[in-house]
Amino acid sequence: MKKFKLKADFKPTGDQPQAIDYLVNGVNAKMPHQTLLGVTGSGKTFAMANVIAKTNKPTLVISHNKTLAAQLYQEYKEFFPDNAVEYFVSYYDYYQPEAYISSTDTYIEKDAAINEDIDKLRLSTTNALLSRKDVIVVASVSAIYNLGSPIEYQNANIRLKEGMPIRQNDVFTRLIQLFYDRSDYEFKRGTFRVSGEHIDIFPAYLDYAVRLELTGDVLSKITFIDPITGRGLSQENLLKKKEGSFYKDYTQDEIDSITLMRAHGEFTLFPAKHYVTPEDNREEAIEQIKHDLLERLKVLNNEGKQLEAYRLKQKTE
């Protein structure tokens, strides 16, 4: 079954058809490396879009900077409007690493500012990779750094289905374990709010929210809602495109997915952060850190480095 649907008002011309066929044959032959050369404006991005469509494989496009990544993201979204084109770059607007100036005994704490919109796009990328096969990820070199175990992240989800028995307090516990914060007054991504037996959840990776309606200890209804108005999303609203927006539109496949989830009365919620660690692993890591700290403090004190030992203990504890 063909997953990737390339849409363009033009067709490959000149040397493009030959280059596309050569690259496709190389992919099918499992060649480890291929290089496409071309001057600026020669249509390399369009040629690669054709390669993706013909090979029908999930694709990672890595750019050396955010500016070019954003440009490629927009272009691939236009070429593949019905597929999951995702954007994954560093979410730091500002980053100051920690530092220590020994001459003045000055410790400078780490400081950072995270762009919440880019964080949403990163989480959307992870969600797409775990739930779909027609994914194109446009990324910067940020994509090469480890985010933890994908298995642990996937296993941490909450599967919700209408009619299932579940207590309200159990929902709260699971949401907090997945790094969702309760916020009854400021409803934003990564939060949930409660009104009577209604629990509204704003997934960190989506543009819409989910409302759980409980009747006693039973999940009686799941509704997809607009996070601003609180109204249920109709088919008409889902089909509306946010023209000119940098952020994710609803593709036809996503609309079909939402419609299917609504028809079956089910929804799977993924964590609000990438760094998910099982409780057992976390406790084991904490104990190991405590053990290593004591060993290191002994070494520093024996070497007469009481100041360094104090700083290390202060920073770790």
TIKOLPA-90979 format. One record per residue (C-alpha): residue in three letters; x, y, z. Coordinates in nm, 4 decimals, padded with zeros to 6 digits. Example, Ala and Ser with C-alpha at 12.3 -4.5 7.8 and 13.67 -1.06 7.14 Angstrom:
<mimars>
[ALA; [01.2300; -00.4500; 00.7800]];
[SER; [01.3670; -00.1060; 00.7140]];
</mimars>
This chain:
<mimars>
[MET; [00.0000; 00.0000; 00.0000]];
[LYS; [00.1371; 00.3399; -00.0974]];
[LYS; [00.1708; 00.5620; 00.2088]];
[PHE; [00.3343; 00.8786; 00.0756]];
[LYS; [00.1282; 01.0953; -00.1601]];
[LEU; [00.3339; 01.3592; -00.3395]];
[LYS; [00.1321; 01.6587; -00.4565]];
[ALA; [00.2855; 01.9172; -00.6903]];
[ASP; [00.1740; 02.1317; -00.9828]];
[PHE; [00.4812; 02.0316; -01.1850]];
[LYS; [00.6729; 01.7203; -01.2838]];
[PRO; [01.0451; 01.6360; -01.2850]];
[THR; [01.2269; 01.7812; -01.5856]];
[GLY; [01.5776; 01.7984; -01.7282]];
[ASP; [01.8187; 01.5784; -01.5329]];
[GLN; [01.5743; 01.5270; -01.2460]];
[PRO; [01.4057; 01.2056; -01.3748]];
[GLN; [01.7429; 01.0372; -01.4256]];
[ALA; [01.8685; 01.1481; -01.0827]];
[ILE; [01.5475; 01.0316; -00.9136]];
[ASP; [01.5618; 00.6878; -01.0777]];
[TYR; [01.9291; 00.6482; -00.9858]];
[LEU; [01.8655; 00.7386; -00.6215]];
[VAL; [01.5580; 00.5140; -00.5974]];
[ASN; [01.7520; 00.2199; -00.7397]];
[GLY; [02.0296; 00.2888; -00.4906]];
[VAL; [01.7863; 00.2860; -00.1983]];
[ASN; [01.6256; -00.0360; -00.3188]];
[ALA; [01.9724; -00.1893; -00.3580]];
[LYS; [02.0468; -00.0827; 00.0030]];
[MET; [02.3412; 00.1363; -00.0922]];
[PRO; [02.4706; 00.2907; 00.2342]];
[HIS; [02.5566; 00.6313; 00.0848]];
[GLN; [02.4469; 00.8395; -00.2135]];
[THR; [02.5051; 01.2048; -00.3017]];
[LEU; [02.2829; 01.4337; -00.5063]];
[LEU; [02.4702; 01.7345; -00.6448]];
[GLY; [02.3038; 02.0438; -00.7852]];
[VAL; [02.3320; 02.4211; -00.7883]];
[THR; [02.1004; 02.6406; -00.5830]];
[GLY; [01.7505; 02.6386; -00.7286]];
[SER; [01.8002; 02.3246; -00.9377]];
[GLY; [01.5207; 02.1372; -00.7577]];
[LYS; [01.7087; 01.9059; -00.5221]];
[THR; [01.4321; 01.9190; -00.2598]];
[PHE; [01.1674; 01.8304; -00.5185]];
[ALA; [01.3859; 01.5481; -00.6481]];
[MET; [01.4204; 01.4057; -00.2973]];
[ALA; [01.0444; 01.4381; -00.2460]];
[ASN; [01.0004; 01.2154; -00.5506]];
[VAL; [01.2506; 00.9677; -00.4072]];
[ILE; [01.0523; 00.9530; -00.0812]];
[ALA; [00.7269; 00.8962; -00.2700]];
[LYS; [00.8763; 00.6237; -00.4899]];
[THR; [01.0631; 00.4355; -00.2147]];
[ASN; [00.7680; 00.4743; 00.0241]];
[LYS; [00.9843; 00.4789; 00.3373]];
[PRO; [00.9773; 00.6946; 00.6528]];
[THR; [01.2465; 00.9589; 00.6076]];
[LEU; [01.4750; 01.1694; 00.8246]];
[VAL; [01.5956; 01.4944; 00.6652]];
[ILE; [01.8804; 01.6532; 00.8634]];
[SER; [01.9832; 02.0150; 00.8125]];
[HIS; [02.2901; 02.1846; 00.9569]];
[ASN; [02.0896; 02.4759; 01.1023]];
[LYS; [01.7384; 02.5715; 01.2146]];
[THR; [01.6816; 02.8258; 00.9378]];
[LEU; [01.7255; 02.5756; 00.6564]];
[ALA; [01.5358; 02.3109; 00.8542]];
[ALA; [01.2353; 02.5449; 00.8808]];
[GLN; [01.2474; 02.6105; 00.5053]];
[LEU; [01.2636; 02.2393; 00.4243]];
[TYR; [00.9827; 02.1693; 00.6708]];
[GLN; [00.7516; 02.4112; 00.4917]];
[GLU; [00.8416; 02.2713; 00.1498]];
[TYR; [00.7873; 01.9080; 00.2476]];
[LYS; [00.4555; 01.9963; 00.4134]];
[GLU; [00.3435; 02.1400; 00.0796]];
[PHE; [00.4638; 01.8328; -00.1111]];
[PHE; [00.3051; 01.5862; 00.1350]];
[PRO; [-00.0072; 01.7543; 00.2812]];
[ASP; [-00.1720; 01.4201; 00.3635]];
[ASN; [00.1270; 01.2726; 00.5458]];
[ALA; [00.2942; 01.3415; 00.8795]];
[VAL; [00.5683; 01.5955; 00.8105]];
[GLU; [00.7291; 01.6761; 01.1456]];
[TYR; [00.9821; 01.9319; 01.2715]];
[PHE; [01.2502; 01.8416; 01.5266]];
[VAL; [01.5108; 02.0994; 01.6311]];
[SER; [01.6585; 02.2202; 01.9587]];
[TYR; [01.3944; 02.3857; 02.1753]];
[TYR; [01.6317; 02.6280; 02.3486]];
[ASP; [01.5882; 02.9977; 02.2759]];
[TYR; [01.8723; 03.0656; 02.5187]];
[TYR; [02.1194; 02.8397; 02.6985]];
[GLN; [02.3881; 02.9289; 02.9532]];
[PRO; [02.5846; 02.6272; 03.0814]];
[GLU; [02.6861; 02.6102; 03.4445]];
[ALA; [03.0321; 02.7416; 03.5292]];
[TYR; [03.2651; 02.7836; 03.8256]];
[ILE; [03.5276; 03.0585; 03.8604]];
[SER; [03.7749; 02.9277; 04.1164]];
[SER; [03.9671; 03.2562; 04.1560]];
[THR; [03.6593; 03.4303; 04.2971]];
[ASP; [03.4785; 03.1188; 04.4259]];
[THR; [03.1854; 03.2074; 04.2014]];
[TYR; [02.9374; 02.9464; 04.0863]];
[ILE; [02.7141; 03.0333; 03.7899]];
[GLU; [02.4039; 02.8178; 03.7629]];
[LYS; [02.2773; 02.6817; 03.4354]];
[ASP; [02.0120; 02.9015; 03.2778]];
[ALA; [01.7915; 02.8216; 02.9804]];
[ALA; [01.4751; 02.9366; 02.8061]];
[ILE; [01.2673; 02.6710; 02.6303]];
[ASN; [01.0461; 02.7523; 02.3333]];
[GLU; [00.7153; 02.5811; 02.4143]];
[ASP; [00.5960; 02.5801; 02.0525]];
[ILE; [00.9082; 02.3981; 01.9332]];
[ASP; [00.8806; 02.1594; 02.2283]];
[LYS; [00.5289; 02.0777; 02.1093]];
[LEU; [00.6582; 02.0041; 01.7596]];
[ARG; [00.9301; 01.7761; 01.9015]];
[LEU; [00.6725; 01.5807; 02.1021]];
[SER; [00.4470; 01.5680; 01.7971]];
[THR; [00.7367; 01.4096; 01.6072]];
[THR; [00.7765; 01.1375; 01.8681]];
[ASN; [00.4033; 01.0703; 01.8732]];
[ALA; [00.3922; 01.0414; 01.4932]];
[LEU; [00.6864; 00.7996; 01.4833]];
[LEU; [00.5186; 00.5733; 01.7387]];
[SER; [00.1722; 00.5791; 01.5848]];
[ARG; [00.2195; 00.6166; 01.2065]];
[LYS; [00.4305; 00.4829; 00.9210]];
[ASP; [00.4010; 00.7762; 00.6774]];
[VAL; [00.6392; 01.0095; 00.8618]];
[ILE; [00.8931; 01.2595; 00.7294]];
[VAL; [01.1023; 01.4244; 01.0011]];
[VAL; [01.2874; 01.7438; 00.9147]];
[ALA; [01.5487; 01.7999; 01.1830]];
[SER; [01.8648; 01.9797; 01.2804]];
[VAL; [02.1619; 01.7995; 01.4355]];
[SER; [01.9577; 01.8045; 01.7575]];
[ALA; [01.8083; 01.4774; 01.6306]];
[ILE; [02.1311; 01.2852; 01.6930]];
[TYR; [02.1161; 01.3275; 02.0723]];
[ASN; [01.9604; 01.0642; 02.2958]];
[LEU; [01.6117; 01.1214; 02.4385]];
[GLY; [01.5917; 00.8029; 02.6407]];
[SER; [01.4331; 00.4695; 02.5623]];
[PRO; [01.1577; 00.4787; 02.2963]];
[ILE; [01.0192; 00.1554; 02.4437]];
[GLU; [00.9806; 00.3114; 02.7890]];
[TYR; [00.8245; 00.6229; 02.6350]];
[GLN; [00.5734; 00.4175; 02.4376]];
[ASN; [00.4911; 00.1918; 02.7328]];
[ALA; [00.4187; 00.4956; 02.9502]];
[ASN; [00.1080; 00.5919; 02.7538]];
[ILE; [-00.2494; 00.5835; 02.8823]];
[ARG; [-00.4996; 00.3926; 02.6710]];
[LEU; [-00.8506; 00.5249; 02.7268]];
[LYS; [-01.1718; 00.3704; 02.5978]];
[GLU; [-01.5337; 00.4548; 02.6583]];
[GLY; [-01.6962; 00.2137; 02.9009]];
[MET; [-01.3741; 00.1195; 03.0795]];
[PRO; [-01.3784; 00.1224; 03.4618]];
[ILE; [-01.1517; 00.3934; 03.6022]];
[ARG; [-01.1577; 00.6151; 03.9089]];
[GLN; [-01.1007; 00.9881; 03.8892]];
[ASN; [-00.8093; 00.9774; 04.1353]];
[ASP; [-00.6428; 00.7050; 03.9265]];
[VAL; [-00.6635; 00.9323; 03.6214]];
[PHE; [-00.4996; 01.2140; 03.8204]];
[THR; [-00.2190; 00.9831; 03.9337]];
[ARG; [-00.1442; 00.8593; 03.5823]];
[LEU; [-00.1509; 01.2119; 03.4374]];
[ILE; [00.0987; 01.3351; 03.6962]];
[GLN; [00.3216; 01.0341; 03.6244]];
[LEU; [00.3212; 01.1428; 03.2587]];
[PHE; [00.4298; 01.4973; 03.3595]];
[TYR; [00.0911; 01.6635; 03.3087]];
[ASP; [00.0257; 01.9467; 03.5567]];
[ARG; [-00.3136; 02.0346; 03.6950]];
[SER; [-00.4119; 02.3881; 03.6007]];
[ASP; [-00.7790; 02.4766; 03.6350]];
[TYR; [-00.7258; 02.8399; 03.5325]];
[GLU; [-00.4462; 02.8381; 03.2713]];
[PHE; [-00.5252; 02.5587; 03.0276]];
[LYS; [-00.2226; 02.5057; 02.8036]];
[ARG; [-00.0321; 02.2160; 02.6492]];
[GLY; [00.0886; 01.9657; 02.9053]];
[THR; [-00.1854; 02.0475; 03.1585]];
[PHE; [-00.5251; 01.9158; 03.2658]];
[ARG; [-00.8215; 02.0715; 03.4425]];
[VAL; [-01.1161; 01.9325; 03.6341]];
[SER; [-01.4780; 02.0406; 03.6493]];
[GLY; [-01.7064; 01.8024; 03.8349]];
[GLU; [-01.6792; 01.4669; 03.6603]];
[HIS; [-01.5192; 01.6207; 03.3500]];
[ILE; [-01.1413; 01.6010; 03.3017]];
[ASP; [-00.9979; 01.8108; 03.0174]];
[ILE; [-00.6479; 01.7137; 02.9005]];
[PHE; [-00.4377; 01.9229; 02.6623]];
[PRO; [-00.1816; 01.6806; 02.5123]];
[ALA; [00.1621; 01.8401; 02.4852]];
[TYR; [00.1932; 01.7387; 02.1195]];
[LEU; [-00.1521; 01.8254; 01.9776]];
[ASP; [-00.3501; 02.1332; 01.8784]];
[TYR; [-00.6729; 02.0045; 02.0321]];
[ALA; [-00.7710; 01.8858; 02.3794]];
[VAL; [-00.9493; 01.5750; 02.5051]];
[ARG; [-01.2418; 01.5707; 02.7479]];
[LEU; [-01.3088; 01.2664; 02.9631]];
[GLU; [-01.6571; 01.2379; 03.1094]];
[LEU; [-01.6845; 01.0042; 03.4064]];
[THR; [-02.0049; 00.8608; 03.5447]];
[GLY; [-01.9150; 00.7220; 03.8816]];
[ASP; [-01.6112; 00.5009; 03.8243]];
[VAL; [-01.6755; 00.4500; 03.4522]];
[LEU; [-01.5368; 00.6486; 03.1582]];
[SER; [-01.8654; 00.7187; 02.9838]];
[LYS; [-01.7537; 00.9497; 02.6998]];
[ILE; [-01.4420; 01.0814; 02.5228]];
[THR; [-01.4760; 01.4100; 02.3338]];
[PHE; [-01.2199; 01.6055; 02.1313]];
[ILE; [-01.2553; 01.9761; 02.2073]];
[ASP; [-01.1188; 02.3162; 02.1143]];
[PRO; [-00.8813; 02.4111; 02.4003]];
[ILE; [-00.9922; 02.7768; 02.3914]];
[THR; [-01.3701; 02.7520; 02.3585]];
[GLY; [-01.4142; 02.4068; 02.5118]];
[ARG; [-01.6550; 02.3137; 02.2335]];
[GLY; [-01.6475; 01.9760; 02.0645]];
[LEU; [-01.4565; 01.9522; 01.7368]];
[SER; [-01.6832; 01.8963; 01.4403]];
[GLN; [-01.5766; 01.7453; 01.1091]];
[GLU; [-01.5999; 02.0942; 00.9591]];
[ASN; [-01.3606; 02.2412; 01.2169]];
[LEU; [-01.1116; 01.9606; 01.1662]];
[LEU; [-01.1033; 02.0259; 00.7932]];
[LYS; [-01.0153; 02.3920; 00.8366]];
[LYS; [-00.6532; 02.4666; 00.7521]];
[LYS; [-00.4577; 02.7345; 00.9330]];
[GLU; [-00.3362; 02.9122; 00.6219]];
[GLY; [00.0098; 03.0634; 00.6543]];
[SER; [00.0694; 02.9042; 00.9929]];
[PHE; [00.4104; 02.7564; 01.0692]];
[TYR; [00.2482; 02.5084; 01.3003]];
[LYS; [00.0949; 02.1777; 01.2210]];
[ASP; [-00.2254; 02.1608; 01.0153]];
[TYR; [-00.4617; 01.8682; 01.0355]];
[THR; [-00.3805; 01.6367; 00.7465]];
[GLN; [-00.6515; 01.4216; 00.5949]];
[ASP; [-00.5010; 01.1141; 00.7607]];
[GLU; [-00.5099; 01.2897; 01.0994]];
[ILE; [-00.8712; 01.3906; 01.0449]];
[ASP; [-00.9523; 01.0309; 00.9553]];
[SER; [-00.7648; 00.9153; 01.2668]];
[ILE; [-00.9557; 01.1557; 01.4939]];
[THR; [-01.2834; 01.0557; 01.3301]];
[LEU; [-01.1963; 00.6881; 01.3792]];
[MET; [-01.1023; 00.7414; 01.7450]];
[ARG; [-01.4267; 00.9277; 01.7990]];
[ALA; [-01.6248; 00.6509; 01.6299]];
[HIS; [-01.4587; 00.3837; 01.8452]];
[GLY; [-01.4585; 00.5997; 02.1585]];
[GLU; [-01.0897; 00.5598; 02.2346]];
[PHE; [-00.7742; 00.7674; 02.2720]];
[THR; [-00.4088; 00.7031; 02.3602]];
[LEU; [-00.2275; 00.9733; 02.5572]];
[PHE; [00.1526; 00.9966; 02.5427]];
[PRO; [00.3771; 01.1673; 02.8036]];
[ALA; [00.4184; 01.5452; 02.8119]];
[LYS; [00.7977; 01.5100; 02.8179]];
[HIS; [01.0484; 01.2868; 02.6434]];
[TYR; [01.2466; 01.1846; 02.9490]];
[VAL; [01.0352; 00.9049; 03.0917]];
[THR; [01.1913; 00.6667; 03.3432]];
[PRO; [01.0163; 00.3762; 03.5197]];
[GLU; [00.9943; 00.4173; 03.8972]];
[ASP; [01.2195; 00.1164; 03.9641]];
[ASN; [01.4925; 00.2514; 03.7355]];
[ARG; [01.4667; 00.5963; 03.8902]];
[GLU; [01.5041; 00.4676; 04.2467]];
[GLU; [01.7997; 00.2522; 04.1443]];
[ALA; [01.9677; 00.5492; 03.9749]];
[ILE; [01.9159; 00.7709; 04.2810]];
[GLU; [02.0784; 00.5137; 04.5088]];
[GLN; [02.3720; 00.4799; 04.2692]];
[ILE; [02.4175; 00.8589; 04.2611]];
[LYS; [02.4206; 00.8720; 04.6419]];
[HIS; [02.6825; 00.5958; 04.6534]];
[ASP; [02.9017; 00.7640; 04.3906]];
[LEU; [02.8715; 01.0978; 04.5723]];
[LEU; [03.0020; 00.9533; 04.8997]];
[GLU; [03.2939; 00.7899; 04.7207]];
[ARG; [03.3869; 01.1100; 04.5407]];
[LEU; [03.3569; 01.3220; 04.8559]];
[LYS; [03.6015; 01.0896; 05.0325]];
[VAL; [03.8541; 01.1326; 04.7515]];
[LEU; [03.8258; 01.5128; 04.7492]];
[ASN; [03.8503; 01.5436; 05.1288]];
[ASN; [04.1539; 01.3141; 05.1384]];
[GLU; [04.3199; 01.5377; 04.8781]];
[GLY; [04.2524; 01.8460; 05.0887]];
[LYS; [03.9954; 01.9842; 04.8470]];
[GLN; [03.7293; 02.0726; 05.1012]];
[LEU; [03.5909; 02.3589; 04.8918]];
[GLU; [03.5440; 02.1342; 04.5880]];
[ALA; [03.3839; 01.8693; 04.8092]];
[TYR; [03.1451; 02.1264; 04.9542]];
[ARG; [03.0486; 02.2512; 04.6081]];
[LEU; [02.9886; 01.8984; 04.4811]];
[LYS; [02.7736; 01.8065; 04.7798]];
[GLN; [02.5795; 02.1325; 04.7531]];
[LYS; [02.5165; 02.0807; 04.3824]];
[THR; [02.4161; 01.7141; 04.4090]];
[GLU; [02.1973; 01.7232; 04.7186]];
</mimars>
